[in-house]
Amino acid sequence: MKKKNQMTIVMLMCLGIFICMIDSTIMNITLPAIQEDLHTTLETSSWMLNVYTMTIAVLAIPMARFADMFGRHKFYLVGLIVFGLGSLLCGLSTSANFLILARFIQSLGAAMLIPLSMVIAVGVMPMEKRAIPLTLLGATQGLSTALGPTVGGIITEKLNWHWVFYVNVPICIIGIAACVCLLPLKQERRVEAKVDWGGLILSTTTLFAATLVLIKGNNWGWYSEKALTCYLISIVSLILFIVIEKKVQDPMINLSLFKDRQFLGSVLIVSAGFVFLIGVMVLLPQFLTRFQGKTELEAALLVTPVSAAIFIFSQIAGLLVKKIGFIFPVILGFIIMGSAYYLLQGLSVNSTSTEIITLCVLLGTGFSFIIATATIASTSTFEGELLTASQGVFSMLRQVGVVLAVAIFVGGLTNNINHNQEKTIQYATNQLAQLNLKEPERAQILQHTKDLLHSNKKQPIESQQLSKKQIDAIVKENSQNILSKMPAKQREVAESLVSKQVYNEVMKQQSEIKDYSKKVNDYGADKISSSFSSLYKTAVPFVFICALLGLTFRRTKKKEVATV
């Protein structure tokens, strides 16, 4: 194949990876707009996100296997068609259930495109030049994942959420035309094998149960009956899968993959890397909008440096891996990401844009070394069926890392917020006890505080003040009550004085309530915003510990690296 065509095909594969990975995070910013427009519950809306990641995780391995059996290029073309159709249906959605179905169709296409993009791109290059497509594909994966919230925020603000999906359609059409022109669709080599139905069913069951409990565990409870059932199904299915795969002639996954230290290291570091990347990309925009009062677009732009850093440093990381091997880039990547997490533990409502941009640059830089190393290492020296199988497993575990990140960080944040809300309510109760108010009034104000605290307002507490009309009504009512207890002859003389005294008391109460609201508001904002920083503080040592994963490559010889 001509060199010009080789690089054109690699860029076509980058296109496939880009549209699939950007759609895994592009809805993070747009979800509130979709929820408001379609009038959906938070539970229903979450499935618009989860069905995409879950389907890719479950079906990446079977789709990669079927591609070997029926033709990789044809499957890639079908993947583009399915993804484009799913995107069109997502844009046309007028109900939550239809959008979830459309996202499922879209994710079927993504489950084909993601592993095959890697396999086809690597396959068009000779073994000694694999680092070129792998570096480009690794950079594209990280860039598109981090760029998703920014693109979603811009499109939603300038157009509407429907266009978040519509933009994929012309891209897919261009990709389909390029496939027809560039890829040898006729008479391509296929693997003669029977479908491993047992492996297919058991692998799907294992991954479905595992990802389902990761997604729903926070709501169900990690030790609930439903969660325990998922654990049991996943473990039993996995054991049966391993037993069957060792015996069948044409297994769904060749288990010898996991004997390759280079491949094993790649799946470990890519899963860990995505956990720590998504842990920031999902939560940081929420912090910026809720506690710093940023618009969705402003929040998206502030996290854009993550994408820029990945795009720039992935190229450098790819060259570094080729020169010195895998160990040092992995260790360096996790140390830099750990530095970003160290800065995140100081996150507060007073954090400046410069501080946010700095930690985002560090995060993207660190991740670029991890994704570049993992992508190059994932192919090892595999060819043929093993190469396809490796990318199916690699894609699956990368998506599991995304699901795991959401489960860990969203679950941890929810627990932190609930704990700090309770602290804020206790603080509010103590403050109310010092006010000269009747018990029913205290109860009413406390309930108002609780309602605001559990709402999605950008500030946890707002001042509850009476209007002039309400104040006049209260003054009139209280004055009449006092005057009714006086002798008739004194009422006319005392009326003006009583009204003035009552008015002063009411205004004093309003001043006290205003001070109370400010104190509780400041306390609550500080406490609840600290839910984010304390979460990242807990994660800091784990990021640095993951640097040790670089040692999984310690027996990889230099000459093996040079042929990647």
TORLOKOL-124717 format. One record per residue (C-alpha): residue in one letter; x, y, z; residue number from 0. Coordinates in nm, 2 decimals, padded with zeros to 4 digits. Example, Ala and Ser with C-alpha at 12.3 -4.5 7.8 and 13.67 -1.06 7.14 Angstrom:
2
a;01.23;-00.45;00.78;0
s;01.37;-00.11;00.71;1
***
This chain:
564
m;00.00;00.00;00.00;0
k;00.13;00.35;-00.09;1
k;00.26;00.56;00.20;2
k;00.02;00.84;00.11;3
n;-00.28;00.60;00.14;4
q;-00.14;00.46;00.46;5
m;-00.14;00.79;00.64;6
t;-00.48;00.88;00.49;7
i;-00.63;00.56;00.63;8
v;-00.47;00.63;00.97;9
m;-00.63;00.97;00.97;10
l;-00.97;00.81;00.88;11
m;-00.93;00.58;01.18;12
c;-00.85;00.88;01.40;13
l;-01.18;01.03;01.28;14
g;-01.37;00.72;01.39;15
i;-01.20;00.73;01.73;16
f;-01.26;01.10;01.77;17
i;-01.64;01.10;01.71;18
c;-01.69;00.80;01.94;19
m;-01.48;00.92;02.23;20
i;-01.60;01.28;02.22;21
d;-01.96;01.15;02.25;22
s;-01.87;00.97;02.57;23
t;-01.83;01.30;02.75;24
i;-02.00;01.56;02.53;25
m;-02.33;01.52;02.72;26
n;-02.19;01.60;03.06;27
i;-02.25;01.97;03.01;28
t;-02.56;01.94;02.79;29
l;-02.75;01.70;03.02;30
p;-02.92;01.97;03.23;31
a;-03.05;02.14;02.91;32
i;-03.18;01.80;02.78;33
q;-03.34;01.72;03.12;34
e;-03.52;02.06;03.12;35
d;-03.64;02.03;02.76;36
l;-03.76;01.67;02.78;37
h;-03.89;01.71;03.13;38
t;-03.71;01.40;03.26;39
t;-03.60;01.28;03.60;40
l;-03.24;01.27;03.70;41
e;-03.26;00.89;03.71;42
t;-03.38;00.87;03.35;43
s;-03.14;01.14;03.23;44
s;-02.84;00.94;03.38;45
w;-02.92;00.65;03.15;46
m;-02.87;00.88;02.85;47
l;-02.51;00.89;02.95;48
n;-02.47;00.54;03.09;49
v;-02.62;00.34;02.81;50
y;-02.35;00.46;02.58;51
t;-02.05;00.37;02.80;52
m;-02.21;00.05;02.91;53
t;-02.28;-00.08;02.56;54
i;-01.93;-00.01;02.44;55
a;-01.78;-00.19;02.74;56
v;-02.01;-00.49;02.69;57
l;-01.99;-00.53;02.31;58
a;-01.64;-00.41;02.22;59
i;-01.50;-00.76;02.24;60
p;-01.77;-00.94;02.05;61
m;-01.78;-00.67;01.78;62
a;-01.40;-00.70;01.73;63
r;-01.43;-01.08;01.70;64
f;-01.72;-01.06;01.45;65
a;-01.51;-00.81;01.25;66
d;-01.23;-01.07;01.21;67
m;-01.49;-01.33;01.10;68
f;-01.69;-01.11;00.85;69
g;-01.43;-00.85;00.74;70
r;-01.28;-00.56;00.94;71
h;-01.33;-00.30;00.67;72
k;-01.69;-00.39;00.61;73
f;-01.76;-00.38;00.98;74
y;-01.59;-00.04;01.01;75
l;-01.81;00.09;00.74;76
v;-02.12;-00.05;00.90;77
g;-02.01;00.10;01.23;78
l;-02.00;00.45;01.07;79
i;-02.34;00.40;00.92;80
v;-02.49;00.28;01.25;81
f;-02.32;00.56;01.45;82
g;-02.44;00.82;01.21;83
l;-02.80;00.69;01.21;84
g;-02.79;00.68;01.59;85
s;-02.67;01.03;01.61;86
l;-02.94;01.15;01.37;87
l;-03.21;00.98;01.58;88
c;-03.06;01.13;01.90;89
g;-03.09;01.48;01.75;90
l;-03.45;01.41;01.64;91
s;-03.55;01.28;01.99;92
t;-03.85;01.44;02.15;93
s;-03.88;01.21;02.45;94
a;-03.64;01.06;02.71;95
n;-03.70;00.70;02.62;96
f;-03.65;00.76;02.25;97
l;-03.32;00.94;02.32;98
i;-03.20;00.65;02.53;99
l;-03.29;00.41;02.25;100
a;-03.11;00.63;02.00;101
r;-02.80;00.65;02.22;102
f;-02.80;00.27;02.23;103
i;-02.80;00.25;01.85;104
q;-02.52;00.51;01.85;105
s;-02.32;00.31;02.10;106
l;-02.35;-00.01;01.88;107
g;-02.17;00.18;01.61;108
a;-01.91;00.30;01.86;109
a;-01.85;-00.05;01.98;110
m;-01.75;-00.14;01.62;111
l;-01.55;00.17;01.55;112
i;-01.34;00.20;01.86;113
p;-01.15;-00.13;01.85;114
l;-01.14;-00.15;01.47;115
s;-00.99;00.20;01.44;116
m;-00.69;00.07;01.63;117
v;-00.66;-00.26;01.44;118
i;-00.70;-00.11;01.09;119
a;-00.46;00.18;01.15;120
v;-00.19;-00.05;01.29;121
g;-00.25;-00.30;01.02;122
v;-00.17;-00.07;00.73;123
m;00.17;00.01;00.87;124
p;00.47;-00.22;00.89;125
m;00.57;-00.34;01.24;126
e;00.86;-00.10;01.28;127
k;00.64;00.20;01.21;128
r;00.35;00.11;01.45;129
a;00.44;00.39;01.68;130
i;00.32;00.65;01.43;131
p;-00.05;00.55;01.41;132
l;-00.06;00.45;01.77;133
t;00.07;00.79;01.89;134
l;-00.19;00.97;01.67;135
l;-00.47;00.74;01.79;136
g;-00.37;00.77;02.16;137
a;-00.36;01.15;02.13;138
t;-00.70;01.15;01.95;139
q;-00.86;00.93;02.23;140
g;-00.74;01.16;02.51;141
l;-00.81;01.48;02.32;142
s;-01.16;01.39;02.22;143
t;-01.25;01.26;02.57;144
a;-01.13;01.58;02.73;145
l;-01.27;01.80;02.46;146
g;-01.63;01.67;02.49;147
p;-01.76;01.90;02.76;148
t;-01.61;02.21;02.59;149
v;-01.77;02.12;02.25;150
g;-02.10;02.03;02.42;151
g;-02.11;02.36;02.61;152
i;-02.03;02.57;02.30;153
i;-02.29;02.40;02.08;154
t;-02.56;02.40;02.35;155
e;-02.52;02.77;02.42;156
k;-02.49;02.89;02.06;157
l;-02.74;02.65;01.90;158
n;-02.92;02.38;02.11;159
w;-02.86;02.04;02.25;160
h;-03.00;01.86;01.94;161
w;-02.69;01.99;01.74;162
v;-02.46;01.81;01.98;163
f;-02.57;01.50;01.79;164
y;-02.65;01.64;01.45;165
v;-02.28;01.75;01.40;166
n;-02.19;01.38;01.38;167
v;-02.40;01.31;01.07;168
p;-02.19;01.50;00.81;169
i;-01.87;01.37;00.97;170
c;-02.00;01.01;00.94;171
i;-02.10;01.08;00.57;172
i;-01.75;01.20;00.49;173
g;-01.61;00.90;00.67;174
i;-01.84;00.66;00.48;175
a;-01.73;00.81;00.15;176
a;-01.36;00.78;00.25;177
c;-01.41;00.42;00.35;178
v;-01.56;00.33;00.01;179
c;-01.27;00.51;-00.17;180
l;-00.98;00.40;00.05;181
l;-01.05;00.06;00.21;182
p;-01.04;-00.27;00.02;183
l;-01.40;-00.38;00.10;184
k;-01.41;-00.66;-00.16;185
q;-01.23;-00.99;-00.10;186
e;-01.07;-00.88;00.23;187
r;-00.92;-01.16;00.43;188
r;-01.15;-01.31;00.69;189
v;-01.09;-01.55;00.98;190
e;-01.26;-01.89;00.92;191
a;-01.41;-01.97;01.26;192
k;-01.73;-02.06;01.43;193
v;-01.91;-01.81;01.65;194
d;-01.83;-01.88;02.02;195
w;-02.18;-01.84;02.14;196
g;-02.10;-01.96;02.49;197
g;-01.81;-01.71;02.52;198
l;-02.03;-01.44;02.37;199
i;-02.32;-01.49;02.62;200
l;-02.09;-01.53;02.92;201
s;-01.86;-01.23;02.84;202
t;-02.17;-01.01;02.78;203
t;-02.33;-01.13;03.11;204
t;-02.01;-01.07;03.30;205
l;-01.96;-00.72;03.17;206
f;-02.32;-00.62;03.19;207
a;-02.36;-00.72;03.55;208
a;-02.02;-00.56;03.64;209
t;-02.10;-00.23;03.47;210
l;-02.46;-00.22;03.59;211
v;-02.36;-00.24;03.96;212
l;-02.09;00.02;03.90;213
i;-02.35;00.26;03.76;214
k;-02.63;00.18;04.00;215
g;-02.43;00.09;04.31;216
n;-02.46;00.44;04.47;217
n;-02.83;00.43;04.44;218
w;-02.89;00.07;04.53;219
g;-02.63;00.06;04.81;220
w;-02.31;-00.14;04.75;221
y;-02.42;-00.42;04.98;222
s;-02.79;-00.43;04.88;223
e;-02.95;-00.74;04.75;224
k;-02.95;-00.61;04.39;225
a;-02.58;-00.53;04.41;226
l;-02.49;-00.86;04.56;227
t;-02.68;-01.04;04.29;228
c;-02.48;-00.85;04.02;229
y;-02.15;-00.94;04.20;230
l;-02.25;-01.31;04.20;231
i;-02.36;-01.31;03.84;232
s;-02.05;-01.13;03.72;233
i;-01.81;-01.36;03.92;234
v;-01.98;-01.69;03.82;235
s;-02.01;-01.58;03.45;236
l;-01.64;-01.48;03.45;237
i;-01.53;-01.82;03.59;238
l;-01.74;-02.01;03.34;239
f;-01.61;-01.78;03.06;240
i;-01.25;-01.86;03.14;241
v;-01.32;-02.24;03.16;242
i;-01.50;-02.24;02.83;243
e;-01.25;-02.01;02.65;244
k;-00.97;-02.26;02.75;245
k;-01.16;-02.55;02.58;246
v;-01.32;-02.41;02.27;247
q;-01.15;-02.42;01.93;248
d;-01.23;-02.06;01.83;249
p;-01.26;-01.86;02.16;250
m;-01.41;-01.51;02.18;251
i;-01.09;-01.40;02.35;252
n;-00.75;-01.57;02.33;253
l;-00.65;-01.58;02.69;254
s;-00.29;-01.59;02.60;255
l;-00.32;-01.22;02.56;256
f;-00.29;-01.18;02.93;257
k;00.04;-01.37;02.94;258
d;00.20;-01.08;02.75;259
r;00.34;-00.84;03.01;260
q;00.34;-00.55;02.77;261
f;-00.03;-00.59;02.69;262
l;-00.12;-00.65;03.06;263
g;00.06;-00.33;03.16;264
s;-00.13;-00.14;02.89;265
v;-00.48;-00.24;03.01;266
l;-00.39;-00.16;03.37;267
i;-00.26;00.19;03.31;268
v;-00.53;00.29;03.06;269
s;-00.80;00.19;03.31;270
a;-00.63;00.38;03.59;271
g;-00.56;00.68;03.37;272
f;-00.92;00.71;03.26;273
v;-01.04;00.68;03.62;274
f;-00.84;00.98;03.72;275
l;-00.91;01.18;03.40;276
i;-01.29;01.13;03.41;277
g;-01.29;01.19;03.79;278
v;-01.20;01.55;03.71;279
m;-01.38;01.61;03.38;280
v;-01.71;01.50;03.52;281
l;-01.70;01.69;03.85;282
l;-01.49;02.01;03.79;283
p;-01.75;02.17;03.55;284
q;-02.02;02.11;03.82;285
f;-01.80;02.28;04.08;286
l;-01.74;02.58;03.85;287
t;-02.11;02.63;03.77;288
r;-02.26;02.56;04.11;289
f;-02.01;02.72;04.34;290
q;-01.82;02.98;04.13;291
g;-02.13;03.09;03.94;292
k;-01.97;03.03;03.60;293
t;-02.19;02.97;03.29;294
e;-02.18;02.62;03.13;295
l;-01.97;02.77;02.85;296
e;-01.73;02.94;03.08;297
a;-01.68;02.62;03.28;298
a;-01.62;02.43;02.96;299
l;-01.36;02.67;02.84;300
l;-01.18;02.66;03.17;301
v;-01.13;02.29;03.14;302
t;-01.03;02.31;02.77;303
p;-00.65;02.32;02.86;304
v;-00.68;01.95;02.95;305
s;-00.75;01.88;02.58;306
a;-00.48;02.11;02.46;307
a;-00.22;01.96;02.68;308
i;-00.32;01.60;02.57;309
f;-00.29;01.70;02.20;310
i;00.05;01.86;02.24;311
f;00.22;01.63;02.48;312
s;00.09;01.29;02.34;313
q;00.32;01.35;02.04;314
i;00.62;01.41;02.27;315
a;00.52;01.11;02.49;316
g;00.50;00.88;02.18;317
l;00.85;00.98;02.08;318
l;00.98;00.93;02.44;319
v;00.83;00.58;02.45;320
k;01.00;00.49;02.13;321
k;01.33;00.61;02.26;322
i;01.35;00.49;02.62;323
g;01.06;00.24;02.66;324
f;00.75;00.23;02.87;325
i;00.85;00.25;03.24;326
f;00.96;00.61;03.27;327
p;00.67;00.77;03.07;328
v;00.41;00.59;03.28;329
i;00.58;00.69;03.61;330
l;00.61;01.05;03.49;331
g;00.25;01.06;03.37;332
f;00.11;00.95;03.70;333
i;00.34;01.18;03.90;334
i;00.22;01.48;03.69;335
m;-00.14;01.38;03.73;336
g;-00.08;01.34;04.10;337
s;00.05;01.70;04.11;338
a;-00.28;01.81;03.95;339
y;-00.47;01.62;04.22;340
y;-00.25;01.78;04.48;341
l;-00.37;02.12;04.36;342
l;-00.73;02.00;04.34;343
q;-00.73;01.94;04.71;344
g;-00.70;02.32;04.76;345
l;-01.01;02.38;04.54;346
s;-01.24;02.64;04.69;347
v;-01.50;02.90;04.59;348
n;-01.21;03.15;04.58;349
s;-00.99;02.95;04.34;350
t;-00.88;03.17;04.05;351
s;-00.91;03.09;03.68;352
t;-00.53;03.08;03.67;353
e;-00.53;02.81;03.93;354
i;-00.80;02.61;03.75;355
i;-00.61;02.64;03.42;356
t;-00.28;02.53;03.58;357
l;-00.42;02.21;03.73;358
c;-00.60;02.14;03.40;359
v;-00.27;02.17;03.21;360
l;-00.10;01.94;03.45;361
l;-00.38;01.68;03.43;362
g;-00.38;01.68;03.05;363
t;00.00;01.66;03.04;364
g;00.02;01.37;03.28;365
f;-00.26;01.18;03.10;366
s;-00.09;01.23;02.76;367
f;00.20;01.02;02.88;368
i;-00.03;00.75;03.01;369
i;-00.25;00.72;02.71;370
a;00.04;00.74;02.46;371
t;00.22;00.46;02.64;372
a;-00.09;00.25;02.69;373
t;-00.19;00.27;02.33;374
i;00.15;00.18;02.19;375
a;00.19;-00.10;02.45;376
s;-00.16;-00.25;02.38;377
t;-00.06;-00.39;02.04;378
s;00.26;-00.55;02.18;379
t;00.39;-00.75;01.88;380
f;00.05;-00.89;01.80;381
e;-00.08;-00.95;01.45;382
g;-00.39;-01.10;01.30;383
e;-00.65;-01.23;01.54;384
l;-00.45;-01.15;01.84;385
l;-00.42;-00.79;01.74;386
t;-00.80;-00.76;01.69;387
a;-00.87;-00.94;02.02;388
s;-00.62;-00.71;02.21;389
q;-00.80;-00.40;02.09;390
g;-01.14;-00.54;02.18;391
v;-01.01;-00.60;02.54;392
f;-00.83;-00.27;02.55;393
s;-01.14;-00.08;02.44;394
m;-01.36;-00.26;02.69;395
l;-01.13;-00.20;02.99;396
r;-01.09;00.16;02.89;397
q;-01.47;00.20;02.91;398
v;-01.48;00.01;03.23;399
g;-01.23;00.27;03.36;400
v;-01.48;00.55;03.26;401
v;-01.77;00.37;03.44;402
l;-01.55;00.30;03.74;403
a;-01.45;00.67;03.76;404
v;-01.81;00.79;03.77;405
a;-01.90;00.53;04.03;406
i;-01.61;00.62;04.26;407
f;-01.61;01.00;04.22;408
v;-01.98;01.07;04.19;409
g;-02.05;00.83;04.47;410
g;-01.78;00.98;04.69;411
l;-01.90;01.33;04.61;412
t;-02.26;01.24;04.69;413
n;-02.15;01.10;05.03;414
n;-01.94;01.41;05.11;415
i;-02.22;01.65;05.01;416
n;-02.48;01.46;05.22;417
h;-02.24;01.47;05.52;418
n;-02.17;01.84;05.49;419
q;-02.54;01.92;05.43;420
e;-02.61;01.76;05.77;421
k;-02.34;01.97;05.93;422
t;-02.48;02.28;05.77;423
i;-02.83;02.20;05.89;424
q;-02.70;02.14;06.25;425
y;-02.52;02.48;06.22;426
a;-02.84;02.65;06.10;427
t;-03.03;02.49;06.39;428
n;-02.78;02.63;06.64;429
q;-02.80;02.97;06.48;430
l;-03.18;02.98;06.49;431
a;-03.18;02.89;06.86;432
q;-03.01;03.22;06.93;433
l;-03.28;03.42;06.75;434
n;-03.58;03.57;06.93;435
l;-03.84;03.38;06.73;436
k;-04.14;03.16;06.81;437
e;-04.10;02.79;06.75;438
p;-04.33;02.78;06.45;439
e;-04.12;03.06;06.29;440
r;-03.80;02.88;06.36;441
a;-03.94;02.56;06.21;442
q;-04.05;02.74;05.90;443
i;-03.71;02.91;05.84;444
l;-03.53;02.58;05.91;445
q;-03.74;02.40;05.65;446
h;-03.68;02.68;05.40;447
t;-03.31;02.64;05.46;448
k;-03.33;02.26;05.41;449
d;-03.52;02.30;05.09;450
l;-03.27;02.54;04.95;451
l;-02.98;02.33;05.07;452
h;-03.10;02.02;04.88;453
s;-03.18;02.22;04.57;454
n;-02.95;02.27;04.27;455
k;-02.91;02.64;04.33;456
k;-02.56;02.78;04.27;457
q;-02.56;02.90;04.63;458
p;-02.68;02.66;04.90;459
i;-02.87;02.91;05.11;460
e;-03.06;03.23;05.02;461
s;-03.20;03.49;05.26;462
q;-03.56;03.45;05.34;463
q;-03.70;03.81;05.36;464
l;-04.05;03.94;05.38;465
s;-04.19;04.19;05.13;466
k;-04.32;04.53;05.24;467
k;-04.68;04.41;05.21;468
q;-04.61;04.11;05.43;469
i;-04.44;04.33;05.69;470
d;-04.73;04.57;05.70;471
a;-04.97;04.28;05.74;472
i;-04.78;04.14;06.03;473
v;-04.74;04.48;06.20;474
k;-05.11;04.54;06.17;475
e;-05.21;04.20;06.30;476
n;-04.97;04.20;06.60;477
s;-05.06;04.56;06.68;478
q;-05.43;04.47;06.69;479
n;-05.36;04.18;06.91;480
i;-05.18;04.41;07.16;481
l;-05.43;04.68;07.14;482
s;-05.72;04.44;07.19;483
k;-05.59;04.37;07.54;484
m;-05.59;04.73;07.64;485
p;-05.88;04.93;07.78;486
a;-06.08;05.10;07.50;487
k;-05.99;05.45;07.62;488
q;-05.61;05.38;07.59;489
r;-05.62;05.22;07.24;490
e;-05.65;05.54;07.04;491
v;-05.37;05.71;07.23;492
a;-05.14;05.40;07.22;493
e;-05.21;05.28;06.86;494
s;-04.93;05.48;06.70;495
l;-04.67;05.39;06.96;496
v;-04.77;05.02;06.96;497
s;-04.75;05.01;06.58;498
k;-04.40;05.17;06.59;499
q;-04.28;04.92;06.85;500
v;-04.41;04.62;06.66;501
y;-04.26;04.75;06.34;502
n;-03.92;04.79;06.51;503
e;-03.94;04.44;06.64;504
v;-04.04;04.29;06.31;505
m;-03.75;04.48;06.13;506
k;-03.51;04.36;06.40;507
q;-03.62;04.00;06.34;508
q;-03.58;04.05;05.97;509
s;-03.23;04.18;06.03;510
e;-03.15;03.88;06.25;511
i;-03.29;03.65;05.98;512
k;-03.08;03.82;05.72;513
d;-02.77;03.78;05.93;514
y;-02.86;03.42;06.00;515
s;-02.90;03.35;05.62;516
k;-02.56;03.51;05.54;517
k;-02.39;03.31;05.81;518
v;-02.55;02.98;05.71;519
n;-02.49;03.07;05.34;520
d;-02.12;03.13;05.39;521
y;-02.09;02.82;05.62;522
g;-02.28;02.60;05.38;523
a;-02.10;02.72;05.07;524
d;-01.76;02.66;05.23;525
k;-01.86;02.32;05.37;526
i;-02.03;02.18;05.06;527
s;-01.77;02.31;04.82;528
s;-01.51;02.14;05.04;529
s;-01.69;01.81;04.94;530
f;-01.50;01.84;04.61;531
s;-01.16;01.92;04.75;532
s;-01.17;01.65;05.02;533
l;-01.26;01.39;04.76;534
y;-00.95;01.48;04.55;535
k;-00.74;01.50;04.87;536
t;-00.84;01.13;04.94;537
a;-00.74;01.04;04.58;538
v;-00.40;01.20;04.58;539
p;-00.20;00.90;04.73;540
f;-00.38;00.66;04.49;541
v;-00.27;00.86;04.19;542
f;00.10;00.85;04.30;543
i;00.07;00.48;04.39;544
c;-00.05;00.41;04.03;545
a;00.29;00.53;03.91;546
l;00.42;00.19;04.03;547
l;00.22;00.03;03.74;548
g;00.50;00.14;03.52;549
l;00.70;-00.14;03.67;550
t;00.48;-00.40;03.50;551
f;00.70;-00.33;03.19;552
r;01.02;-00.40;03.38;553
r;01.09;-00.72;03.19;554
t;01.02;-00.57;02.85;555
k;01.33;-00.57;02.65;556
k;01.45;-00.26;02.47;557
k;01.45;-00.44;02.13;558
e;01.08;-00.52;02.17;559
v;01.00;-00.15;02.23;560
a;01.19;-00.05;01.92;561
t;00.98;-00.27;01.70;562
v;00.65;-00.12;01.82;563
***
